[in-house]
Amino acid sequence: MNDYINIALPKGRLGEKVYTLLESIGYGCPEMLDGGRKLIFENPENKVRYFWAKPSDVAIYVERGAADIGVVGKDILLEYSPDIYELCDLGFGKCKMAVAGKKGTRIPTDKTIRVATKFSNIAWNYYSKQSRDIDIIKLNGSIEIAPLLDLSDVIVDIVETGATLRENGLVVFETICDISARLVANKAAYKFKSDSINKLLDSTIKFIAENAK
Ligand code: PRP
């Protein structure tokens, strides 16, 4: 079983897209797209074992070696700084990390900024580079509500289509960075399974380059 590559994929649309990529470069596991509630699948022919994990947990499986490789958003890598290798940018799941607030308002310049976010470390790093004092209000979702109820002055959150901001009367004030999905590896696995992981990595990079043309 040690010659298998264990791959943690984020449950949902992004993970399914990545699976389709891996399938097309020779790492298929037909059972994967059967639907149902099963979470672990293996294909002895291709020597792969896949797990569907909660997107924000993939880095934990990879860091602790329960998965050899996985797919994680750059937002998670920036927020939690897991001790893993970032192998390549998959170019999927593109979005931005941004500071946003109520249309017609602006970021306060004369007082501590109240920042609602799921991404405390990203917000903290961003504002500490500007030597700004912030009060972080850590929320777990529906961050856009915070400025509407005057719980915060701004939010630091992911903006993909911009629809959530627009429909709630919010606008982007500043872009912090671009986000996309990254292929990551456990450090020990990358050493001990370097041939098989590098083979998968090379085929992935080739596939991305060809499909970007
Ligand atoms: C994310 C993010 C924004 C929204 C942005 O939320 O936190 O709320 O998507 O997408 P958009 O620009 O395409 O509207 P998610 O759906 O993960 O739910 P959450 O509110 O529970 O964080």
Boltz pocket constraint, residues with backbone or C-beta under 6 A from the ligand:
constraints:
  - pocket:
      binder: B
      contacts: [[A, 140], [A, 141], [A, 142], [A, 143], [A, 144], [A, 157], [A, 158], [A, 159], [A, 160], [A, 161], [A, 162], [A, 163], [A, 164], [A, 165]]
      max_distance: 6.0
